């Protein structure tokens, strides 16, 4: 694993991100925008599933919300790998980074499970609550990475 992390840090992209004064901050901004799209869309949908905005049709809300969230996941994943590549070994050793990855895994698995559990056009409330919690933990842990010392 150490060799893989070292190889990732040695890539041309990682080296470029390390020496460029604008590239790393730009990728970080793109990562935050991906997270904003993901969490904003998912939060609205999950709150609807938890009973908020009862007059709004959940099915009509779900279509665009899921597409925006999926786009946010893609942007956050690609930019996250780029950010990780700069200090892969250091980040991989951080407990807070491991918590972030675990929360992301729970969020993604929960989304898949919620889709499979769909009953008619309504989804159970528990996956919505798990989703809000998982993505909140992922975002908080991710923001703490910059302030954490292994």
C-alpha positions, 0 to 999 in steps of 0.5 A: 500500500505504501508503494501505491501511495508513493506512486500516486504522489509521484505522478505528474499531476500530483507534482504539478498540484504541489508546485502550482500556486493556483492549481491546488486551490482551484481543485479545492474549490471545484471539490467544494462545489461538487460537495455543495451540489451533492449535499444541497440536492440530497438534503432537500430530497431527504428532508422531503422524505422525512416529511418536510414540504408535504405539498411538493411531489416527492417523485417530481423532486427526486428526478432533478435532485438525484441527477444534481447529486450524482453530478456532485458525487462525480465532481467531488470524487475526481477532484478529491482524488486529485487533492489526495494525490498531493499527500496520499500517504499522509492523508491515508494515515489520518483518522479523520480522512478514514472517517470521511471515506467511511462516511462516504461509503455509508452515504453511497451504499445507503443511496443504493439500498434506499433505491432498492427499498423503494416501496411504490413511489415512497421511500422509508424515512430511515435511509433519508436520516442515515443519508443526512447523517452520513453526508454531514459526517463526510463533509465535516471530516473532510473540512477537518483534514486541513487542520488535523495532524495524523 
